Amino acid sequence: MFVMVVKKPRNLRDALKGKLTKKEMEFLITSYDSMGDIAVIQVTKELEKKAKIIGETLLNMNKQFTTVCMVSGEHQGLFRTQPVKVIAGKRTKKALYKESGSSFMVELGKVFFSPRLGTERLRISQLIKENEVIGAFFAGVGPFPIVFARQSKMKKAYAIELNPEAVKGLIYNIALNKCQNKIEPILGDVKKIVPKMLVGKCDRVVMPLPKGGEGFLREALRALKPSGGIVHFYRFVDREKGSEMPEKEIKEAAKELGMTTKILRNKKVRSFSASKEQIVIDFEARKK
Ligand SMILES: C[S@@+](CC[C@H](N)C(=O)[O-])C[C@H]1O[C@@H](n2cnc3c(N)ncnc32)[C@H](O)[C@@H]1O
């Protein structure tokens, strides 16, 4: 008896053999972000005309996906949004993403969201003690405060976000995850909101704004309780210089406010480019 064995492609590169030329294969980026039912992939300029084929191939390989989007630009502006285009499947950019027992509706292209910080959100949740009050700066659609609310015994988080589209998503996701009694969504600028309503209230502040977050260290320090608290400060740094610059920035801000600081942890979160990486510094601060 003759049995035909159809070999399944092992990966995207394998599946695209015969669809892309050898030269085109050199420009292929095979990694992608999985945003629930939507895959988000980078397509290099050289392959833009083949985007549809790449998207359809990825869609056929993964039954989990109903849509494939390609990133069509860098993160931009104050809101750190990244333009995306649907290249295959259902014409939608609304993704339902699940992480650590929480669900997030994310409108791709209109708000910032990165599934790559999931480990960080869980790590911090495990550090939060019972009844803590958290300042969730730069909250986006809520991944940090919502994972905290569901994975820790925190009392309350103030979730501050400047992008009105992201705040709409934040409010939706707070309800979706049933944490209305634990998270207060606030539309506004951290610079204005902290002096108005957060001075001296928090046990912990999380600052997930790796580009420019250093300009808000004084607000993070002012938000801490007079008895002290902990800050999680994210920052892009030169790989070679490591935490030298952010540690200096922390010291300077604390000195200005008459506070002492102690670095608790300093760790790489992810590579960003050949010369840059994202790090997080956990530090303690209190009034002298
Ligand atoms: C890198 S994103 C992080 C979003 C979210 N925490 C996440 O991990 O998905 C930074 C967010 O900070 C917001 N943002 C920027 N400047 C701000 C400010 N001055 N006050 C409040 N939010 C701000 C942006 O709109 C963006 O949503």
The ligand as a Gaussian input file, in Angstrom:
#p B3LYP/6-31G(d) Opt

LIG

0 1
 C        5.589000      52.291000      27.409000
 S        3.870000      52.580000      27.608000
 C        3.436000      51.464000      28.926000
 C        1.956000      51.135000      28.973000
 C        1.562000      49.981000      29.909000
 N        2.044000      50.187000      31.243000
 C        2.015000      48.643000      29.357000
 O        2.989000      48.082000      29.883000
 O        1.396000      48.154000      28.412000
 C        3.859000      54.148000      28.362000
 C        2.487000      54.744000      28.567000
 O        2.640000      55.965000      29.293000
 C        1.730000      56.923000      28.804000
 N        2.291000      58.237000      29.150000
 C        3.308000      58.912000      28.568000
 N        3.571000      60.057000      29.199000
 C        2.695000      60.126000      30.245000
 C        2.461000      61.081000      31.289000
 N        3.182000      62.202000      31.366000
 N        1.493000      60.818000      32.187000
 C        0.734000      59.691000      32.094000
 N        0.913000      58.744000      31.141000
 C        1.872000      58.963000      30.230000
 C        1.651000      56.623000      27.297000
 O        0.462000      57.113000      26.731000
 C        1.748000      55.084000      27.292000
 O        0.467000      54.506000      27.325000

